[in-house]
Amino acid sequence: DERKIDARPSDAIALAVRSNAPMFVEDDIMNRLGTVSAHAEEVDDEQEFEKFDEFVHTLSPDDF
């Protein structure tokens, strides 16, 4: 069953994570973020957090 709701990005992500729901993101948003390989040998968590934080701050409601 698919439902569409109006929510702030942070709330929408939190809801999807908690309910194990799929998240859909426009291609241009993902292209701005780049990709992170699941097979990366070593991940700098702090650097990844900063990269994600920067990405989240560039989002607008129109991106969803």
Contact map, one row per residue, 1 for C-alpha under 8 A:
1110000000000000000000000000000000000000000000000000000000000000
1111000000000000000000000000000000000000000000000000000000000000
1111100000000000000000000000000000000000000000000000000000000000
0111110000000000000000000000000000000000000000000000000000000000
0011111000000000000000000000000000000000000000000000000000000000
0001111100000000000000000000000000000000000000000000000000000000
0000111110110000000000000000000000000000000000000000000000000000
0000011111110000000000000000000000000000000000000000000000001000
0000001111111000000000000000000000000000000000000000000000111001
0000000111111100000000000000000000000000000000000000000000000000
0000001111111110000000000000000000000000000000000000000000000000
0000001111111111000000000000000000000000000000000000000000000000
0000000011111111100000100000000000000000000000000000000000000000
0000000001111111110000000000000000000000000000000000000000000000
0000000000111111111000000000000000000000000000000000000000000000
0000000000011111111111100000000000000000000000000000000000000000
0000000000001111111110000000000000000000000000000000000000000000
0000000000000111111110000000000000000000000000000000000000000000
0000000000000011111110000000000000000000000000000000000000000000
0000000000000001111111000000000000000000000000000000000000000000
0000000000000001111111100000000000000000000000000000000000000000
0000000000000001000111110000000000000000000000000000000000000000
0000000000001001000011111000000000000000000000000000000000000000
0000000000000000000001111100000000000000000000000000000000000000
0000000000000000000000111110110000000000000000000000000000000011
0000000000000000000000011111110000000000000000000000000000000011
0000000000000000000000001111111000000000000000000000000000000000
0000000000000000000000000111111100000000000000000000000000000000
0000000000000000000000001111111110000000000000000000000000000010
0000000000000000000000001111111111100000000000000000000000000000
0000000000000000000000000011111111100000000000000000000000000000
0000000000000000000000000001111111000000000000000000000000000000
0000000000000000000000000000111111100000000000000001001000000000
0000000000000000000000000000011111110000000000000000000000000000
0000000000000000000000000000011011111000000000000000000000000000
0000000000000000000000000000000001111101000000000000000000000000
0000000000000000000000000000000000111111000000000000000000000000
0000000000000000000000000000000000011111000000000000000000000000
0000000000000000000000000000000000001111100000000000000000000000
0000000000000000000000000000000000011111111000000000000000000000
0000000000000000000000000000000000000011111000000000000000000000
0000000000000000000000000000000000000001111100000000000000000000
0000000000000000000000000000000000000001111110010000000000000000
0000000000000000000000000000000000000000011111110000000000000000
0000000000000000000000000000000000000000001111111000000000000000
0000000000000000000000000000000000000000000111111100000000000000
0000000000000000000000000000000000000000000111111110000000000000
0000000000000000000000000000000000000000001111111111000000000000
0000000000000000000000000000000000000000000011111111100000000000
0000000000000000000000000000000000000000000001111111110000000000
0000000000000000000000000000000000000000000000111111111000000000
0000000000000000000000000000000010000000000000011111111100000000
0000000000000000000000000000000000000000000000001111111110000000
0000000000000000000000000000000000000000000000000111111111000000
0000000000000000000000000000000010000000000000000011111111100000
0000000000000000000000000000000000000000000000000001111111100000
0000000000000000000000000000000000000000000000000000111111100000
0000000000000000000000000000000000000000000000000000011111110000
0000000010000000000000000000000000000000000000000000001111111010
0000000010000000000000000000000000000000000000000000000001111111
0000000110000000000000000000000000000000000000000000000000111111
0000000000000000000000000000000000000000000000000000000000011111
0000000000000000000000001100100000000000000000000000000000111111
0000000010000000000000001100000000000000000000000000000000011111
